[in-house]
């Protein structure tokens, strides 16, 4: 059994190596005891979201492209707490956390059968016919175009048995793998490396504020949360409600602030050619900058400045040859990506992976030395773990992931007989790439609060493999990034929730959300074709998405010729330069004794779109040089996540209100005219 000292390790015995990391890690101390929050309220909450919120979420997604998202989860929790208060029943911390997870899973899982409807449209679309791929997709992925399952728009047909069965199998295996690998990387990044996970206190602080509000006491945390919610409501009225409602009433929405961003690229291209520049006018980004570690944000600022200086030089040197004057942000980013930044970005990610592995080896060696000098006879798998947290041996997590992954590989072997000579590529993805990108992402979440992923890995692997055929695009190629799950475990640790509560929540919600999704998608699809005039957002976007998708799929068709976009973008030299720059930057920062978290912020911003980061950088500077002095550093760092959680709740509620009004206005106008 762990000793008391092991349950509450002293900060000086396990330092992360960066003082600022410890500042963020100590914002909310992990709970000293852990509870199982799964119970009757979780079951009722899942049913409530499934049968009352899921149909609304589907309609909003199809009609205006908005998700109920976090607003729906917080509304569910607040409603249940109000009902419980009137029934003289209080919810504890663990119950609130599990209820949030259950509600989030139910609302977020509405797309299961929506994905099947998208397949039915994609494979019969004009884009598929133009690409010569109509009718060439396997029946284990989508029924034939002349099947009654598609012509009658129904899921209640035997042709759907195999596609739906594969979807359910992959959903279950994916959830199990996410839990096991998320736990593995949580143990490595949080227990061993002591990374702070600066965004985990955002979720935790919001939950604590709700619990304190439940007690009926006016606490500082609840006051800050309420203030953030009111700010979110006020800004949401300006930036969300007005455009949504006016767009439903008039031909063109009234936007008080430019959406999605203030476009400045055409104005700055005379002095900064091939540089995309603008600003997202979203107040929440200002608060995010106040929450994230200062030096991580400054690393992002340095990367943006370097990109703005480097792009004009690359343009003059003829490297960025695709860019042309007059291009806006999207065209500029795409052109620069094809010419240079796609390959260079891959190299930077490779360099970051090497840096992360190096730092992990150092941390593991330090932890082993401390273990050898302070304890003996205990296993590294279960040493210094808080009692009751719900831990299990890491070897079990690795074994379960390997078994599940072998099942998926066997499925790919069976479904893709022509790809069997290339199966080693899938083995590399499952046992090398997935763990590597998940670990890198978990580390960046643990330091800078932002996930990271490698784009076009599946697409690049398929194209470069030389395989021809449409079935490979439908195959369940197991590319996954489990970094985000590590942060979920950190949040549960902060709030004192037993990890096995998450398992129980998944056992409840996965079957339920599949059943609910089947019921409502079947009804909506059978009543009206999707896309159609009834669903304007889907009608507008699905055609464009189908063209882009078929452009990618045509790269492996027998008739495809010429140079593909991957062949245009991939340049080993540029990739090597990116990796070298990342490793050299880390070495220089370590030698100069600068905060090494700067390198992770640097990776976020290098070659990226600056629009999302401008207000974030301003927020970090305001917090560092004004608010820390005004309120005290630790006091402000504890209050900032609560303010951010309240803000997101407020703006989410306004967004849901605007979507509901737009839905009603749309239905009334169609009913009258």
Secondary structure, 3 states (H helix, E strand, C coil): CCCHHHHCCCHHHCCCCCHHHHHHHCCCCCCCCCECCCCHHHHHHHHHHHHHHHHHHHHHHHHCCCCCHHHHHHHHHHHHHHHHHHCCCCCCHHHHHHHHHHHHHHHHCCCHHHHHHHHHHHHHCHHHHHCCCCCCCCCCCCCCCCCHHHHCCCCCCHHHHHHHHHHHHHHHHHHHHHHHHHHHHHHHHHHHCCCCCCCHHHHHHHHHHHHHHHCCCCCHHHHHHHHHHHHHHHHHHHHHHHHHHHHHHCCCCCCCCCCCCEECHHHHCCCCCCCCCEECCCHHHHHHHHHCCHHHHHHHHHHHHHHHHHHHHHHHCCCCCCCCCCCCHHHHHHHHHHHHHHHHHHHHHHHHHHHHHHHHHHHHHHHHHHHHHHCCCCCCCCCCCCCCCCCCCHHHHHHHHHHHHHHHHHHHHHHCHHHHHHHHHHHHHHHHHHHHHHHHHHHHHHHHCCCCCCCCHHHHHHHHHCCCCCHHHHCCCCCCCCHHHHHHHHHHHHHCECCHHHHHHHHHHHHHHHHHHHHHHHHHHHHCCCCCCCCHHHHHHHHHHHHHHHHHHHHHCCCCCCCCHHHHHCCHHHHHHHHHHHHHHHHHHHHCCCCCCHHHHHHHHCCCCHHHCHHHHHHHHHHHHHHHHHHCHHHHHHHHHHHHHHHHHHHHHHHHHHHHHHHHHHHHHHHHC
